[in-house]
Amino acid sequence: MNIVKKIFLLSLLAIIASDIQAIVPISSDSSTLLSNSFNIPKRSKFKKQRYSTYTLFGEAGMTYGYYTGPRYSFNFDGILQATDLSALSIRLGIGYSKATNDSTVMGQEIFFPIAIHVFFGEKNDFDMAGGIYYYENRQEFTPYLYIGFRHQNPKGGFTYRVGADIHLERVYDLKGRNLQKTAVYGPLIGLGWSF
């Protein structure tokens, strides 16, 4: 649990620091501000008008495979860089999974999704992501891939996404022995607000 908190906080601090660096000039002294105005570093290829920079969204879906059941999460998505037809963002969240299986005790648990999203298009976007889920009870990271569709208005406001993901799982028995590796998949829908 401590490592997930550290990763979440470090990622959030990196996003905030990059925004502060883009806004705050190098020197606050007015005499040197004019002479250094051409030396202020600018974000390369980042167009704030392209997308609203941050999104908060809730996501719900089903899990199928060895574990079957609903799952829910609340997420923060921050755009790191954007061009005219593509964007790169980071996603951090917290969720609850009710996926169960009779041979395991840890069917219901809290998880933390962390991912890098790449999406293409002007307003309605093809969305791909790769990341990890960290499950609190099992204390393990499971990799996942996401593919879907995202609608995010450049001026902000209501946003939605529809997609599916597949992630690799390890299955354990009641004594904690690793039985097998398997893939778990399922559809997801997310609703949120961009600002």
C-alpha positions, 0 to 999 in steps of 0.5 A: 500500500505504501508503494502505491501511495508513493507512486501516486503522489510522485506522479501528481507532483510531477504533473503539478511541477511541470505546469508550474514550470510552464507558468512561472518565469525564471526570474521575478525581477522586472529588470531581468524579466524583459531581458530573459523573456526570450529565454523562458522555456516553453512546453514543446508542442503543448497546446492548451486549447487542444484539450482541457488539461485535466479530467476526473471520471468514474468508470464502471465495468464487468470482469470476465475470465477466471474472476467474474463480477463488476468493478468500479473506479474513480480516476484522475487523467492529466494530459502531458502533451498534445499535438493537433491530432494526438495526445498523451496522458497519465491516469491515476485512480482508486477502485473496488472490484467485486469479481469473485471465484469460489476457490479464492478468498480475496475476490473483493478488493481495492485496486489502483489503476495507473496507466499511460494513454495515447489517443488520436483524433480531433474531438472523438478519439481512438484511445489506447493505454498500457498500465498496471493495476495494483491489488491491495489484498494480493499486493501485486501489480498486474499489467493491462492493455486498454483500447476504446473511444473517448469524447473530450471537448477541447473547451472542457465539460462533460466527457465520456469513454467506452472501451475494454481492457485485458489484464494478466492475473496470477491465480492462487489457492487458499494456501497462497500457492501460485496455480496458474496465469490467466487473462481477465477481460471486460468492457468499461464505460466512464463518465466525467468532467474535463477542466 
